[in-house]
Amino acid sequence: MGAASARAWGRLGWRGLALATTGIAWISYGASITVQPRYGTVRGISVLLDLMCMAAWGWLWIGAGVLALGFSVARAGRDLVGVFAAMGPPLLWALAYALGGAVGTSPTAWGSVAPWASHALIIAIVAYVTRPRLIVPRMVTRGGE
């Protein structure tokens, strides 16, 4: 059991764990807004509802979650689709809430901008900190040239 968990952790690491966790969260959130959207969510993102219905937005979250979860086992650098899938929906929601607050459809929408945007920022930080390092050999010169 210990060897299997060590092998799984060696494959995932912090970056993969962040993508897997986010993928599961987005699948769950997408399913909830597809089946039973909350009034505050519908009101807050109302600027997006002219583009697609709430169920379609839920399926977008589910699709992004599947991509993030699927790419969680990819090597760092080859998982950028998963990283963007993990960051895209919360950034879109943050923008929608900001616009909803700006146009007055929801007077409390501004309170949801930072929480959604912060999750995307956390994914970006994890992706940056765990990015593959390029090893470039140092050039050796003679005589200080």
Secondary structure, DSSP 4 states (H G I P E B T S, - for coil): -HHHHHHHHHHHHHHHHHHHHHHHHHHHHHHHHHHS--HHHHHHTGGGTTTS-HHHHHHHHHHHHHHHHHHTTSPTTS-HHHHHHHHHHHHHHHHHHHHHHHHTS-TTGGGGHHHHHHHHHHHHHHHHHTSPPP--PPPP-STT-
